Amino acid sequence: MRVRFLKDRLWTPPEDRRLTVAYKAGMEETVKRAWGEQMVREGVAVEIAAPPRTTDEPGSPPAPKRAKAAA
């Protein structure tokens, strides 16, 4: 889920209380859907459309091939 933050927010996810993420007003980030939905409900963020991937644009080159890891 892609969101834009309207206010500064310190976020501690319920599944890992050892972690705190600082989001600043105006930031656009991809977050876990459950986190984003809660932040939208609280009025801290709004959902936005994800930016298009380079391979989604007409005429763009294909995505580069990944090199295989050495065994």
C-alpha positions in Angstrom: 0.0 0.0 0.0 1.4 3.4 -1.0 0.7 6.3 1.4 1.5 10.0 1.8 2.0 11.1 5.4 0.1 14.2 6.4 1.7 14.4 9.9 5.0 13.3 11.5 4.5 9.8 13.0 6.5 7.4 15.0 5.2 3.9 14.2 5.8 0.8 16.3 4.2 -2.2 14.5 2.2 -4.5 16.8 4.1 -7.6 15.5 7.5 -6.3 16.6 7.6 -3.9 19.5 11.4 -3.5 19.3 11.0 -1.6 16.0 10.0 2.1 15.6 9.8 3.8 12.2 9.8 7.6 11.9 7.7 9.0 9.1 7.8 12.7 8.3 4.9 14.7 6.9 5.1 14.8 3.1 6.9 11.4 2.7 5.5 9.0 0.2 6.2 5.4 1.2 5.1 1.8 0.5 4.0 0.2 3.8 2.3 -3.0 4.8 -1.4 -2.8 4.1 -2.4 -3.4 7.7 -0.1 -0.5 8.8 -1.3 1.8 6.1 -5.0 1.1 6.8 -4.5 1.9 10.4 -2.6 5.2 9.7 -5.3 6.2 7.2 -8.0 5.6 9.9 -6.0 7.7 12.3 -5.8 10.6 9.8 -2.0 10.5 9.7 -1.8 9.4 6.1 -3.7 9.1 2.8 -3.6 6.3 0.3 -2.1 7.2 -3.1 -1.6 5.4 -6.3 1.7 3.6 -6.7 4.1 5.1 -9.3 4.3 3.2 -12.5 7.1 0.7 -12.9 9.5 1.4 -15.8 8.4 -1.8 -17.5 4.7 -0.7 -17.3 5.3 2.4 -19.5 4.8 2.0 -23.3 8.0 1.7 -25.1 10.2 1.1 -22.0 13.0 -1.4 -22.2 12.4 -4.8 -20.6 13.5 -5.3 -17.0 17.2 -6.2 -16.6 17.9 -9.9 -16.1 19.3 -10.8 -12.6 22.6 -12.5 -12.4 22.6 -16.0 -10.9 24.3 -16.3 -7.6 27.5 -18.4 -7.5 27.1 -21.7 -5.6 
